[in-house]
Amino acid sequence: MNALYQVEMTVLLPADMPEDRAAEIEALEKTYAQDLQRQRIWRHLWRVAGSYSNLSIFDCRDNAHLHEVLTGLPLYPWMKITVSPLCRHPSTWMTNDADRRDHLRRGWDPGCHHRTTGRGRVPHRGAGYRRTRSPP
């Protein structure tokens, strides 16, 4: 079974790095990152607003695999990286992201006894709704 990791990466390119060199490294980084996403290793990628940083979720075999993936990043030499190992919360109702998307697409939220609207929203009132208690 693989392990999940939250990784925050901040890129700190030297001010004297030529722009064409920086653009070349960034293009290599994009290609590498997209390949890892296709392989479902780089599961989620969010930009941190206002900075040259991202917050990501990686799905790796173990710590050594994560290290291999991160050190393979073309921007790695200029990154500050923080890693937090993750584990499933016992109250989650999904086993993985695909399960949750599938349930919501079918209009069923396993965390609730109601059918959803197909967008993950639960129509608690509507056709057939009946108040079970009179108002105070």
C-alpha positions, 0 to 999 in steps of 0.5 A: 500500500502506498503512502500519501504525503502533503508537500509544500514547495517554495521556489527560490531562484537566484536573482542573477539567473538569466531569464532564458535559463529560468524559463528552460528549467520551468518548462522541464519542471512542467513536463516532469510534473504533468508526467507524475500527474498522469502516473497518479503519483502527483495527486493534487497540485495547488498554487499558494496565492501570492507566492512562487509556491505550491501545496501538493499531495503525492502518492508514493510507495514509501519515503525513499520513493518520495525522495526520488520523485522530489529530487528529480524535479528540475527546480529541486536545487532551488526549492525549500520543501516541507513534507508531512506524511498523511493518513486517512482520517477514521471519520472519512466515508471515502476510500479514495478520491475516485470513490467519492467522485463516482458516488457524487456523479451517481447522485449518492452521498454515502455520508448521508441517507439522501440522494444528492443533486448530482453536484454533491449537494443534498436536497434536504427539502423538496418534493415529499418533504414533511416537517416532523416537528411543529415550530415552537 
